[in-house]
Each structure stands twice: as C-alpha cells, then as structure tokens.
C-alpha cells in the first residue's frame, strides 16, 4: 500500500486529475474567505514581514493577509527540493520536434530540468545566458508588478472571479509567450 501511494505521488498526474485539483483551489480559498491566489504576492508579504514597516506599501497585517500564501510558497520550495533530491525529476519529457528545434539553436543537453547551455554559472557569463536569465528575469518581475500579479494568480483565481484585468493579463501573458517563443528566443539563443 505504501509503495502504491509513493508511486502515485512521485509519478506525473494525468491532466484529468491535476486540472480539477488545481481548479478546486479557488472554491477552497473562497470558503476560507480569501479571493487571491498566486506566488508573486509573496515577495510583498516577505518584505512586510522582514522590513520594520518603514515603507508605507509594506505597512499591513501580512500574517492575516499572506501567511497562508507564504506557507504555500514554502511547500513549493520544499516540494521542488524533495523532487530534485529524490531523483524524481531527472529528465523532462521533450518532444522530438522540440529537441530538433532547440538543437538548431545550439541547445543539445536535455538532461535535468533546464538546458545547461543557458542555466549554469558559466553560461551566465555569456551574452545569451545573461540575456536569458538576468534580462528575462527582470522582464518577468517587471511584468508581474505591472500586471498586478503572476500567471497563476491571474489565470487561476482572477479568471475564476471574472475579473476583466485578469483576462487582459492572461491574454497578454500568452501573446508575450508566443512572441518570445517564435521571435525573441531564436534571436537571443540562436547562433
């Protein structure tokens, strides 16, 4: 019984299980009186917890508003750590067509969870590694702040609450992702 449970937890879940489980987050949050779900707001909660309330933006009761979300973030980090160290995420399944496309862009190492040609300390010192990690990270952070939330917050709880700004943000996320995939990524990491 324990082996079956372990196998069930450590194997990927089919879409028809994972999708409804994610979808149940919104009704569960509404039952406990919270309408917001996402990861990016945790940075504000952490700053409010750590900074001694000298900045007006961080002067609020972070325990009441964001403690559950900080626990959720801790779960993400612990889950990622355990997954990495138990060997459950040795290789990510990538289609043959995607491997061929990435090989044309100079990415050949598909072991692990991210291409080593872009996501190592050595690669960070190259132009394409710097642009991919530092500039890309800045743009994601800026977009999250500008949109007032991250993809998970807008797409899961924002759309479920019928919020027009979330619909606009999600359309923007998808349009930006498509533009980056087809136009920017080949330019940045291509040889």
Rosetta blueprint (number, residue, H / E / L):
1 X L
2 X H
3 X H
4 X H
5 X H
6 X H
7 X H
8 X H
9 X H
10 X H
11 X L
12 X L
13 X L
14 X L
15 X H
16 X H
17 X H
18 X H
19 X H
20 X H
21 X H
22 X H
23 X H
24 X H
25 X H
26 X H
27 X H
28 X H
29 X H
30 X H
31 X H
32 X L
33 X L
34 X L
35 X L
36 X L
37 X L
38 X L
39 X L
40 X L
41 X H
42 X H
43 X H
44 X H
45 X H
46 X H
47 X H
48 X H
49 X H
50 X H
51 X L
52 X L
53 X L
54 X L
55 X L
56 X H
57 X H
58 X H
59 X L
60 X L
61 X L
62 X H
63 X H
64 X H
65 X H
66 X H
67 X H
68 X H
69 X H
70 X H
71 X H
72 X H
73 X H
74 X H
75 X H
76 X H
77 X H
78 X H
79 X H
80 X H
81 X H
82 X H
83 X H
84 X H
85 X H
86 X H
87 X L
88 X L
89 X L
90 X L
91 X E
92 X L
93 X L
94 X L
95 X L
96 X H
97 X H
98 X H
99 X H
100 X H
101 X H
102 X H
103 X H
104 X H
105 X L
106 X L
107 X L
108 X L
109 X L
110 X L
111 X L
112 X E
113 X L
114 X L
115 X L
116 X L
117 X L
118 X L
119 X L
120 X L
121 X H
122 X H
123 X H
124 X H
125 X L
126 X L
127 X H
128 X H
129 X H
130 X H
131 X H
132 X H
133 X H
134 X H
135 X H
136 X H
137 X H
138 X H
139 X H
140 X H
141 X H
142 X H
143 X H
144 X H
145 X H
146 X H
147 X H
148 X L
149 X L
150 X L
151 X H
152 X H
153 X H
154 X H
155 X H
156 X H
157 X H
158 X H
159 X H
160 X H
161 X L
162 X L
163 X L
164 X H
165 X H
166 X H
167 X H
168 X H
169 X H
170 X H
171 X H
172 X H
173 X H
174 X H
175 X H
176 X H
177 X H
178 X H
179 X H
180 X H
181 X H
182 X H
183 X H
184 X H
185 X H
186 X H
187 X H
188 X H
189 X H
190 X L
191 X L
